Amino acid sequence: MERAQHGDTDAYGELVRRYQALATRTAYVITGTSAEAEDAAQDGFTKAYFALDRFRSGAPFRPWLLRIVANEAKNRRKALGRRPTVDLSVAEDRPSGDTALSPEAAALASERRELVLGALRKLREEDRLVIAYRYFLDLSEAEMAEALGVARGTVKSRLSRALVRLREVASGEVTRDG
């Protein structure tokens, strides 16, 4: 990061390669489409590059970048004037080899995953984002706080409330369907 801040474009290129997939998944959680997510991630990287002089030395790059990408994705979604239809396919499990499930277990896992994803689609963007950051993108609380621009305690409370709402929506799904 320090090299990139001093004009080393190869160093910034390495940061882009390292975080491209994560940035795209973050944007996808917000935009709901692959094409918009890719564009938002690309624009986020471009904006981050031009904002390198404002990056706090010693701060973690990943949450700073994800905040920029998330803001870009939100702006794109607003500009398109549509609600997201988030598929959250980033949450799909793809076991292989010795960890592969039996056909019965795989069917149950798939059904459970679809139930959770269906419930996630019904949550507010703020709830989807905090859950995705923690469980799909595996960000720490500190990284989530940085990416969301809030205090760590706020992350904990938002995540807790989002999980309660997710359980409520999911249990409503089970009650309605089952």
N, C-alpha and C positions, 0 to 999 in steps of 0.2 A: 504494500500500500504506500509506504513511504517513497519507494522508487517511482511509483505512478504519480504521486503528488509532485515529484520533481521533474515531470515531463517524460518519463520512460514509458512510451506507448506499448512496448512489449510487456512490461510489467502489468499494465492495465489490461492488455489482451489476456494475460494469464488469469487475472481476476474474473474477467468475463467468462473464460472457459470453465473456471472452477465453479462459478455461481449461476451459469446460464440455466441449467435445468431447474434449480431451486427458484430462481426468479420467475421462470415461465409457469411453474406450478403455483406460485403465489398469485400471479396475475390471473391464472385460470380459475382459482377459487373465487375471484371477484367478478371476472368477465363472463365466465361460463362457456367460452368458445376458445378453441385452440388458436385460431387465427388472431383474434383480438389479444389473447394472452401473449402470443409471440411478439406481436407489435408493441404491446405495453412493456414487455420485458426489454425489448430492444431500445425503445424510447427511454425507459428507465435507466438503462446503462449509459445512454448518451447524456441524459441529464446529470447522472452521477459523475460522469467524466468532467463535465463543465462546472460541477460543484466541488471538485476535489479540493479546491483552496479553502472551502468551508468545513471540510471534514476535520473533526477533532483528533489530533495526534494521540495515538494510544487507544482510541476507542475501537470497538470491534466493527469491522467492515460489513459483515453479513446483515445485521439488523438495520444498519444505516441504509444499505442498498435496498433491502426489502421494503422499507418505509417509502422510499422513492418509487419503487416499482408498484407498490400497492396504491399509492396516490395517483400514479399514472393510469393504472387499471380502473380506479374509481372514476377518474375524469373521462376516460374513454366510454365507460358504461353510461355515464350521465349524458355525454355528448350524443350517444346513440339513442338515448331516450327509452331504454328498455330495461326491464328487470332481468337480472341474471337467471339463467337456467342451468345452474351449476350441476354438473354431472359428477364431479369429484372422483373421476376415475383414478386419480392419484392415490386413492385409498385402497385400490384393489390389491388383494394379496395374490402373489404369484409363487406359491411354493414349488420346489423342484427337488428332485433326487430323494434323499432319505426323509426330507421334511414334507414330501408330498402327502396329501391327505387321501384317505380311502374315498371311493366315489360317494359313499353315503355321507361321510364327514365333510367332503367338499361341497356337496349339495346343501347341507345344513349351514356351513360357513357362508356360502354364497347367499343363501336366503337371509341370514342374519346381517350380512354386509348390506344387502339391498334394503333391508328394513332401516338400518342406521343411516344409509345414504339418503333414503327417502325422507327420513325425519330431518336430516341436516338441510335438505333443500327447502324445508319449510321454515327454517330459522331466519332471523334477521341477519343481515350481512355481518354486523359486528360479532354476533355469536358464531357464525360459520368461520369467520376469519380467526378468532381466538382459538377455536377448536382445531382448525386446520394448522395453524402455526405450531400448536403444541403436539398434536398427535399424528399429523400427516407430514409435516415438515420438520418435526423433532427439534424445535427451537427451545432453548432454555428459557426460564422466566425472565432472566436479565435481557436476553435477546428479544423476547416478545415485548418487553417494556420499551426497549429502544425502537423496535419496528413499529409499535403502535403509538409511540410518543406519550406514554403514560408511566406512572410510577409502578414499581414491582407489586406493591400491595393492590393496586388497581387491576393488574393482570390477574392476580389470584382471585379477586372477587368477580371479575368478568368471566373468567374461566369457570368458576364455581357456578355462577348464575346460568351461564350458557349450557353447562352440563345438566343442570336441573331442568332447563327448558327442553333440552334434547330428550331427556328421560320422559318428560311429560308428553312430548309429541310422539315419541316412539311407543309409549304405552297406549296412547290413543290409537295408534296404527294397529297395534296388536289387538286391542279391544274391538275395533271396527272390523278388522279382517278376520280375526279368530274367534 
